[in-house]
């Protein structure tokens, strides 16, 4: 894997999401900046209840998921990162494994997303996955930078249904 970061990455801890993590994710992601590229408005708690349950199933079935990202010093929930099967059949990279990351606003710019994504990729490799994709809004410079630091390459441009926003599909061979 090619890494292009010039500073040491922070230590990170990942765990399979718990029932409680639905509330932690709901709180961490309600800032408008966090949701700008994820529908704009904060999601209801029920969305995170379903998402954390689905991630536990993915981990049980595949050995990887979107993990809860914990602060190395106090164990506070910073966000999530990891991989899951692409959740849509009607658009995007259907049938592929998507890597993703989302952090609470106060944790941006500290290297957590890159460090956590690298750690999550180890679990994905161990699960026998040969390549991953990341679908990123073309305006999301921070996520585009993380993809670059992970060594991902831009493969195609897509329009998201509904919003018709331009997005980029990045790929990484493992």
C-alpha positions in Angstrom: 0.0 0.0 0.0 1.3 3.5 -0.9 1.1 6.0 1.9 1.8 9.6 1.2 1.5 11.1 4.7 4.5 13.0 5.9 3.6 13.0 9.6 3.2 10.1 12.1 -0.3 8.9 12.4 -2.0 8.7 15.8 -2.6 5.4 17.5 -6.2 4.3 17.0 -8.4 1.6 18.5 -11.3 0.0 16.6 -14.1 -2.1 18.0 -17.1 -3.8 16.5 -20.0 -1.4 17.2 -22.1 -2.0 20.3 -25.7 -1.1 20.8 -24.5 2.0 22.7 -22.5 3.1 19.7 -25.7 4.0 17.9 -26.1 6.9 20.3 -22.4 7.8 20.2 -22.5 7.9 16.4 -25.7 9.9 16.4 -24.1 12.5 18.7 -20.8 12.7 16.9 -22.4 13.1 13.5 -25.0 15.8 14.1 -22.7 18.7 13.3 -23.7 20.2 9.9 -20.1 20.0 8.6 -20.1 16.3 9.2 -23.3 15.7 7.4 -22.6 18.1 4.5 -21.7 15.2 2.1 -24.1 12.7 3.7 -27.5 14.1 3.0 -27.1 17.5 4.7 -29.3 16.9 7.8 -28.4 14.8 10.8 -29.9 11.3 10.8 -32.4 10.0 13.3 -31.1 7.8 16.1 -33.0 4.9 14.5 -30.7 5.1 11.4 -27.7 4.5 13.6 -29.5 1.7 15.5 -29.9 -0.1 12.2 -26.4 0.8 11.0 -24.6 -0.5 14.0 -26.7 -3.7 14.0 -25.9 -4.3 10.3 -22.2 -3.7 11.0 -22.3 -6.4 13.7 -23.8 -8.8 11.2 -21.1 -7.9 8.6 -18.4 -8.6 11.1 -19.9 -11.9 12.1 -20.3 -13.0 8.5 -17.3 -11.4 6.8 -14.8 -10.6 9.6 -14.9 -6.8 9.0 -17.4 -3.9 9.2 -17.6 -0.2 9.9 -15.8 -0.2 13.2 -16.3 2.3 16.0 -13.2 4.5 16.2 -12.1 5.2 19.8 -9.7 7.8 21.1 -6.5 6.2 22.2 -6.2 8.1 25.5 -9.7 7.9 27.0 -11.8 5.6 24.8 -14.2 8.3 23.7 -16.0 7.6 20.4 -14.5 9.6 17.6 -16.6 8.2 14.7 -16.3 5.1 12.5 -14.2 3.6 9.8 -14.1 0.3 8.0 -15.7 -1.6 5.2 -19.0 -3.1 4.2 -20.6 -4.4 1.0 -21.8 -1.5 -1.1 -25.4 -1.1 0.2 -27.2 -0.3 -3.1 -28.1 -2.6 -6.0 -29.3 0.1 -8.4 -26.3 2.5 -8.6 -22.6 2.7 -7.7 -20.2 -0.2 -7.4 -22.9 -2.9 -6.7 -21.4 -6.1 -5.3 -18.1 -4.5 -4.2 -16.7 -3.8 -0.8 -16.8 -0.1 0.2 -14.3 1.4 2.6 -15.5 4.5 4.5 -14.8 6.8 7.4 -16.7 9.5 9.3 -15.5 11.4 12.3 -17.0 13.9 14.7 -16.1 17.5 13.6 -13.8 18.1 16.5 -11.6 15.2 15.5 -10.9 16.3 11.9 -7.3 17.1 10.8 -5.5 14.9 13.3 -4.8 11.9 11.1 -7.5 9.7 12.8 -9.3 8.9 9.5 -6.2 7.7 7.7 -4.8 5.7 10.7 -8.2 4.0 11.3 -8.7 3.3 7.6 -5.3 1.6 7.4 -6.1 -0.5 10.5 -9.5 -1.4 9.0 -7.9 -2.5 5.7 -5.9 -5.1 7.7 -9.2 -6.7 8.7 -10.5 -6.5 5.1 -7.4 -8.2 3.8 -7.7 -10.9 6.4 -11.2 -11.4 5.2 -9.9 -12.3 1.7 -11.0 -9.2 0.0 -8.8 -8.3 -3.0 -9.9 -4.7 -3.6 -12.0 -2.0 -2.1 -13.8 1.1 -3.4 -14.6 4.4 -1.8 -17.4 6.6 -3.1 -16.6 10.2 -2.3 -18.5 13.4 -3.1 -16.3 15.3 -5.5 -16.4 18.4 -3.3 -15.3 16.5 -0.2 -11.6 17.5 -0.2 -10.9 16.0 3.2 -12.1 12.5 2.2 -10.4 12.8 -1.2 -7.2 13.5 0.7 -7.6 10.4 2.9 -8.2 8.2 -0.2 -5.0 9.6 -1.6 -3.0 8.9 1.6 -4.3 5.3 1.5 -2.9 4.9 -2.0 -6.4 4.7 -3.7 -6.7 5.8 -7.3 -9.7 7.6 -8.9 -11.4 5.1 -11.2 -14.6 6.8 -12.4 -17.0 9.7 -11.9 -20.6 9.0 -11.0 -23.8 11.0 -10.3 -25.6 10.2 -7.1 -29.3 9.4 -7.5 -31.7 12.1 -6.2 -29.1 14.9 -5.7 -27.3 14.3 -9.0 -24.1 15.4 -7.2 -20.8 14.4 -8.8 -18.9 11.7 -6.9 -15.8 9.8 -7.5 -15.2 6.1 -7.2 -11.8 5.4 -5.8 -10.2 1.9 -5.9 -7.5 0.2 -4.0 -6.1 -3.3 -4.8 -5.1 -5.1 -1.7 
